């Protein structure tokens, strides 16, 4: 096998990519609500060998198609069930996407721009977070990007290289199996917009795009499971998924996740720091300049389409616009001629970006009220000296017009900040996790639930929690919350064995045990 001819800096970047996305993914428990439910659904799928119907705690789960369950279950089967293996394939998606961004940019603009754009891409805290959770988003982001990259290769070949079109449909099918119709919807909107705006020599022929083998590939990957789940659940899963988890989310805020129209833009700016602050130069380009190159055109159009779509959505979450991140890296590559940036833009971008790690350092020493979950993290503030020092170096370098030295120091500053967050801050917060704190009480015991319960318990205990019934008369441990007991009190005497606040929630996890009347 012949390895690509690359500079030592690029090979070091590849090692850094692996380290950023894979290393330390077992530093905290599977606890966040969405991650806990997805990881447990994959575990139950492996346990029951039912590869059609996703379930959480034994009950039908309507939220997403099964692709991520398959990958996570494969990891569990090959290794064992734990937090690291739950996040192994999401991390692999991050690595695959970062490598793809690098080689796509390298093929169009050269290795130098590929290096800087990919380094900036992996320096983002939100990019790293997206690929460190066992949720479907890493698979959607990766496969949707690969699909659009393949479409670009097909367009670049003047629509002659059908293999690229077929790969595009294959990756699109995987994206559709990750989060449903949102993938083909965003891609179709992007291609239609491109068709209307692109120069004649790059216009897409719709007769060519509907190439039979490409359509067959897409349908072979997607249709069997959608038909099977509809058949097994008599249409209930598809109806709930389409109407509740897609249309209802778009038409009205769900679970309190609403916000103004511009919220998605703010999420992208903050989420892609420090890279987002360097994209201001793209606004100096004329439309015809943006459309000259298919990769730049598709990246800009997809970014705009995605952000407008989710800005119009009533439900807004930070991960909704995350698919634009690899395309922001591509846009940055096109604008990467730091010597051509005027002084005001240069100082604004570097200066504002460098403030972030400095501000993070300062906030840890403030006397402002903090959430109880953050108690104790200030003991790690000393480590923030490294990203602060690098940020200061970046500011000094830019004052001497050492643009790439400044950019390198700034990326290292954010990488250091992210390292501290994932290896010190989040593990410290995880120590307050009530499922972890109560382990000595529930370890090795059968658990039941009453009303509602922290969704991290089934994965942590690797068991399905049955609902406790009064008629059973058993005195097993019951997991519940203070809210559930207020709404529906347990009709028998009980003792409270454990009670602690759920992280960043208004409820408190409780472990109780029924007692006899004499007690």
N, C-alpha and C positions, 0 to 999 in steps of 0.2 A: 504493500500500500504506500502510495506516494503522498507525503504530507505537503500541504501548501507552503510555498516559500514566503515566510513572514519574518518580520523583524523580531528581535528578542523582546521588545516592548509589547508586541501583540501577544506573544506566548505568555508573558507574565500577566497580561490582561485576562487571558483565558483561565489561568490558575486563579486569579482574583474572582472571576465570575463564579467558578465552582465553589470557592470559599464563601463568597457572599450569600449565595442561595442555599447551600447545603449545610455548611458548618453551623453547629449550635441550635439546630431545629428541635432538639430535645431539652432545651433549657427551661421550657415552661410546659405546663400540662395542656391537654386539649380541654379547653374550658369555655371559650367564647361560644355563645348560643349557636350560631350557624355552623361553626366548625365542629362543635360537639355532635350536633345532629347529623351532619354529613359523614363524619368519621364513624359514628355508631351505625348509621344506615349501611355503610360499606361493610362493617363487621358483621351485621346481621345478614346481609346478602351472602357473605362467605359462609356463615354458619348454617343458614337454611338451604343454601345452594339454589335459591330462587333468584335467577338472574333477570327476571322480568319485572317484578313488582318491588319497588323500593319501600322499605319500612323503617320507621324509627320507633323503638320500644314496642315492636310488634304491630304497630298501627301503620296504615297506608300513608306514605309520604308523597305529597303532590308537588313539592316545590320545584324540582328540576329533573331533566332526563338523566340517564344513568351512567354516562361516560365516566365521570369522575369516580363514581362508586366502583366501577370495574377496575380502574387503575389503582385506587386505594386498596381494594380487596386483594388485588394481585400482590401488592406490597405486603399486606398482612399474611397472605398465603406463603409467600416466598421467605419472609423473615419472621416477624412476630407482631403482635398487636401492641403498639405503643405510640407515643406522640411523634417520634422520629419517622417511623415507617408510614404513619398517617400523612406526613408532610413530604414524603420522599418524592412522589411523582409531581406534586405541585412545584417542588424545587427543581425537578428535572425540566418541567415546562419553562421555568425561568431561565435555566441554562440554555435550553434549546432556542428560546426566543432571543436571548442576548447574542448567541453565536449567529443566528440568522440575521439580526440587525447588522452585525459587524460585516458579514460576508456580502449582504445585499448592498450596503453602502460602499464597501471595498470594490465591488464589481462595477459600480457606477461612478464613483468619485475618488477612488484610491484608498490605500491603506491608512494614510495619515488621518483623513477625515473619519474613517471607520473607527480608528482607535479613540479619538476624542469624543465622538458621538456615543459610542458604546460605554466608555468610561463615565460620561455624564449620565447616561441612562441608568446604570447600576448604582449610581451615587444617590439616587432618589430614595428617600425613606419609604414612600408609599409603593414604589416599584418593588422594593425588597419585601415589604409586608404582604403584598398581594401574592407572592410566590412562597410564602412561609406559612400558609394556612391551608388546611385540607377542605377547600371549598371549590365550587365549579369555576370560579372566575379565572384562575390561572390557565385552565384548559381553553376557555373561550378566548381569552386575550391572545394566547399563543397561536391557536389554530386559525383564528380570524386574521391575524397578521400574516401568517404563512400563506393563507389563501390569497390575500391581496398582493403579497409579494409575487406569488405565482402568476396572478392575473397580469401584473406589470410586466413580467418576463414574457408572457404571451403577447401582450400589446407591443412590446419592444421588438419582438420578432416579426412585426407586421402581421400578427395573427396567423402565422404559418406553423409555429411549433406547437402542435396539439398536445404534446406531453405536458407542457406548462398549464394549459387549460384543464387537463384532466387532474393534475396535481391540485390545482386551485379548487376544483369541485370536491376532491377527496378531503382536503383540509376544511372546506366549508361544511362538509357533512359532519366531520368531527366537531366543529364548532357548534353546529345545530344539535348534536347529541350532548353538548355540554350545557347549554342554557336555552335551547329551543329556537323559536322563529326569529328572535332578535338578530341572530347572526345573518341569515339570508336577507332580512329586511334592511339592515345597515349596509350590507354589501350592494344590494340592488339599488338603494338610494344613491350610493357613491358612484356606481357605474352609470346610472341614468344621468346624473349631474355631469359626469365626465363626458358622456356622449354628447350632451348638449353644448359643452363649452370647448372641447378639445379641438386642436387644429385638425384639418381634414386628413392628414397623413396618419394621424393616430386615432381616428374615429373607430369605434367598435362596430363591427357588423353583427347585428343581432342574429342573422342567419348562421354566422360562424360560432357565436357564443353558445348557441343551442346545439352543440355538437353531440350526436347521439351517445357516444361512449362516455362522455363527461356526465351527461344526464343519468345514464345507467349507473355510473359509479356513485353519484350522489344518492340515488334512490336505493341502491343495494345496501348502502351503509345506514341510511336513516329509516327507511320504511318498515323493515321487519320488526324492530322493537316497538315503534309507534302503533303498528297494527296489533302486535301481541298484547301490549298494555291495554289497548282499547278493548280487545276481545276478552281478556281476563277480568277486567274491572267493569265490563259492560258499558264502556264509554265514560265512566265516572272520573277516571284519572285525567283523561284528555280535557274533559269539560272543566274540571276544577283548575287544571294547570293553565289553560288558555284564558278562561274568563276571570278567575280570581287572581292568579299569580302573574298575569300579563296585562289584560285589559283593565282590571280594577286598579292595579298599581299605577297604570298610566293616568286613569281618570280621576283618582282621588288619593290623598296621602294615606299610606298604610303604616301602622305601628309607630305613628308620630314622626315619620321621616318625610316631612314636607319642607317647603322653603321657597324663597323668591326665585324668579327666573334666572338671575345672575349667580345663583349659588353654585351651579355646576362649573361655571368659569372660575370662581374662587377656589373650588375644590381642585381643579386642574392646576391652577397656578401654584397653590400650596403643595399639592401632591407631587408635582414634578420638579420641585426645588432641588438643586439650584438651576436646572436646565431651563425652566419656564421663563426665567428672567432674561435669558439670552435670545429669546425668540422674537423680541420686539422688532428686530431688524426686518423680519419677513413682511412687515406692513409697508416697507419702502419699495417692495417689488410691485411692478405692474401686473395686472391679471394675465396679459399675454406672455409675460416672462415666466409666471408660475406654471402656465400650461404647456410650455415648450418641452418639458421633460415629464414623461408619464409617471415616474416614481414620485417626483415632487408634487405633481398635480393630484395624483391619487391620495397622497399623504395629507395634503391640505384639505381636499374635499372630504375625505373620510373623517378627519378631525372636526371639521365644521359641521358635517351632517350629524355625527354622534353627539356633539355638544348641544346642538340645537334640539335634537330629538329628546335628549334627557332633560334639557332645560324646560321643554314643554310638558314633560311628565310631571304629574302631581307628586309622585313619590321620588325623592332624591336621596341617593346614598353615594358616599365617596367612591365606591367600586364601580358605579355605573359608567363613569367616563374613563375608567382606567384603560380600556382598549386603545385609547388614542396615544398612550405613552410611547410605544415603539415608533409611531409615526411622527411624534414630536422630535424624537432622536434623529429621524431622517431629515426633517425640516431644519434642525440645528446644523446638520452636516452641510446642507446647501448654503447656509448663511455663515459658515465657519471660515471667515477670513478676518480674524480679529484685528489685523492691522488696518482694515478698511472701515472699522467702526469709529465714529466720531467720539471725541473725548467725553461729551456729556453722556452718551449711551454707554460707553465703556465703564465710566465711574459709577453710573447708576446701577448697572447690572451686577458688577462685581461687589460694589459697596453694599447694596441691599442684600445680596446673597450671603455675604460674609457676616452680616448682622445676626443671622439665624443662630449659628452655634454660640455666638457671644451672648445673645439674649437667653438661650437655653441655660447657659452657665449662670447668668445673673438671676434667673427665675428660681433656681434651686435654693438660693439664699434669702429670698424675700420672706417677709413675715406675714404675707397675705394668707388668708385661710386656704387650706388645701383639702382635697378629698381624703378621707381616712385611708383609702386604698393606696395613696401615694406616701403614706407615712413611712419614713425610714429611707427613702431613696436619696435623701440629701447626703447620706454618707458616701455615695458614689460620685459626688460632685467634683471631687478632686480629679477624677479621670477626664473631666471635660476640659481640663487645661490643654490637652492635645488638640482637639478640634478648634479651640479658641486660638491657640498658638498658630495653627495652620491658616486659620482665617485672617489673622493679623499679617502673616507672611504674604497671603494673597493680596491684601490691601497695599502692603508696601511694594510688592512687585508691580502691581498695576500703576502705582504712582510713578514708577520708573519705566513704564511702558513695556514691561516684560510680560506680555500678554499670555503666552502659553505657560510660563512659570506660574503666573497668577491663577490660571485656569486649573493647572495641575494641583496646586496647593489647595484651591477651593474644593475640588473633587475629593482630595484626601481628607479635608476637613469634614465633609459630609459623610464620607465612609467611616471615619473615626466616630462621628456622632452616632451614626446608625449602629455601629458595633457596640457602643455603650448602651444604647437603647435596648438592643436585642439580647445582650449578654449580661447586663447588670440591672437595668431599670425594670424590664418586663419580668425577669425572674424574681426580682424583689417584690413586685406587685403580686406575682403568682403565689407568694408565701401567704397572702391573705385570702387566697381562694378557699372558700368554705368546704369544698369537696376534698381538697388536699388536707386542710386542717383537721377535718373529722375522720381521717383515714383510720386511725386506731379504733374508732368506734364501729365502723362498718366493715372493716377488712375481714374477708372470709365468711361473711354472714349474708343470709338471704334478706333482700330489701323489698319493701312494698312502698306504694305511694298513696297519698291522700290529696285529692283535688288537683294540685299542680306541684311540680318539683323542678329542681335545677337540672337541665338537660345533660349536664356533664356526668351525672351519676351512672347511667347505663354504660357509657364507654369506660369510665374509671373502674367500675365493678365487673364489667364484661358480662352483664346479665340483663335480662328484660325484667323491669320492675312491674309487678302485677298490682292492680288496684286493691287496696285493703278493703275487705268486706266485714261488716259488723257481725254477720252470721258465722263467720269463720271462728271467731272467739280466740284467734291466735294472739300471741304476745310478741310477734316478730317486730323488728325495727321498721318504722315508717318514715319515709322521707316526704317532707311537705314544705310549705312556706307559711310565714305568719299571715299573709293575706288569705291563703286558702283556709286556714283555721278560723279566721274572722268571718269569712263568707259562709263557711260550712263547718261548724265545730265538730270535732270527733265526738260521737255519741257515747263514748265510754271514758272512764278515767284514764289518764296517761301521765307519764313523767317526761319532762323535757331533758334529753341527754345532750343535746347540742343546739346552739342557736348562734348564727353569725350572718352578717350582712353579705348579700351577693355583690360581687364586684360591679361597680358602676350601675347598679340597679336599685330600685326602691324597695325590693323585697328582702326578706331574711330567710335563709335556709334553716330549716329545723329538722332535727332527727328526734322522733318521739317513740315511746314504747307504751303500749296499753298495759294497764295494771288491773289487778282484781279490785273489787270494791273495798275489800278489807284493807288493802294497802293504801 
